[in-house]
Amino acid sequence: MIKIAAVQGAPKYLELTGKLGRIRNILEEAADNGCQLIAFPEVYIPRYPYWVGLDRPCVGQRLFHALYRNSVQIPGPAITELSRMVQHFQLVVVIGVNEIEPGATSKQ
């Protein structure tokens, strides 16, 4: 029998470093409870840009710079850290991310 965990928790929104710390805590709790597979919500890193439909485009557009700065490169440092955590806790993890092109820069 496989024990599975589905994550639904308060995010650290657009804060990659804080999000990785939160993920570590979640993985540790899942492993402590005997889970072998854990699934996170869509675009958990850095979070889904829900603001797109909430206001005028000129208002929401400012947040895309923060979204970009907190998105991940594959491969890259955040994915390396996430991989270390997954190996440490011996879990299979399904997690969605906003990915940025390696070497790309945000124009501010």
C-alpha positions in Angstrom: 0.0 0.0 0.0 1.2 3.5 -0.9 0.5 6.4 1.4 -0.1 9.7 -0.6 -0.3 13.3 0.6 -2.0 16.2 -1.2 -0.9 19.6 -0.2 -3.3 22.4 0.3 -1.8 25.1 2.4 -1.1 28.8 2.8 1.6 29.9 0.3 4.6 32.1 0.7 3.5 34.1 -2.3 6.2 35.3 -4.7 8.9 34.5 -2.1 11.1 31.7 -3.5 13.4 31.4 -0.5 10.5 31.3 2.0 8.6 28.9 -0.2 11.5 26.4 -0.3 11.7 26.5 3.5 7.9 25.8 3.7 8.3 22.9 1.2 11.0 21.4 3.4 8.7 21.5 6.4 5.8 19.9 4.4 8.1 17.2 3.1 9.4 16.5 6.6 5.9 16.2 8.0 4.8 13.9 5.1 7.8 11.6 5.6 7.2 11.5 9.4 3.7 10.4 8.7 4.8 7.6 6.4 3.9 9.1 3.0 5.8 8.0 -0.1 4.1 10.3 -2.6 3.2 13.9 -2.1 1.5 16.2 -4.6 1.5 20.0 -4.5 -1.0 22.4 -6.2 -0.6 23.8 -9.7 2.3 26.3 -10.0 3.2 26.0 -6.3 6.5 27.7 -7.0 6.2 30.7 -6.8 2.3 30.5 -7.0 -0.3 30.9 -9.7 -0.6 34.6 -10.9 -4.3 34.9 -9.8 -4.1 38.7 -10.0 -4.3 38.6 -13.8 -8.1 38.6 -13.8 -8.7 40.7 -10.7 -7.8 44.2 -11.9 -6.8 46.2 -14.9 -3.8 44.8 -16.9 -1.6 47.8 -16.1 -2.0 47.1 -12.4 -1.3 43.4 -12.5 1.6 43.8 -14.9 3.8 45.2 -12.1 3.5 41.9 -10.3 5.0 40.0 -13.2 8.5 41.2 -12.3 8.2 39.7 -8.9 6.7 36.5 -10.5 9.7 36.3 -12.8 12.3 36.9 -10.0 10.8 34.1 -8.0 10.4 31.6 -10.8 12.9 28.8 -11.3 15.3 27.6 -13.9 15.5 23.9 -14.8 18.1 22.9 -14.0 18.9 25.6 -11.5 19.6 26.3 -7.8 16.0 26.0 -6.6 15.5 22.7 -8.4 18.8 21.4 -7.0 17.7 22.3 -3.5 14.3 20.7 -4.0 16.0 17.5 -5.3 18.2 17.4 -2.2 15.1 17.6 0.0 13.2 14.9 -2.0 16.2 12.6 -1.7 16.7 13.3 2.0 13.1 12.4 2.8 13.0 9.6 0.2 9.7 10.9 -1.3 8.2 11.0 -4.8 7.1 14.6 -5.3 4.8 16.2 -7.9 5.2 19.9 -7.9 4.4 22.6 -10.5 6.6 25.6 -11.1 6.8 28.7 -13.2 9.9 28.1 -15.2 12.1 30.7 -16.7 14.5 30.3 -19.6 18.1 29.7 -18.5 20.2 32.8 -18.9 17.2 35.1 -19.4 17.0 38.3 -17.4 14.0 40.3 -16.3 13.7 43.8 -17.8 12.6 46.2 -15.1 
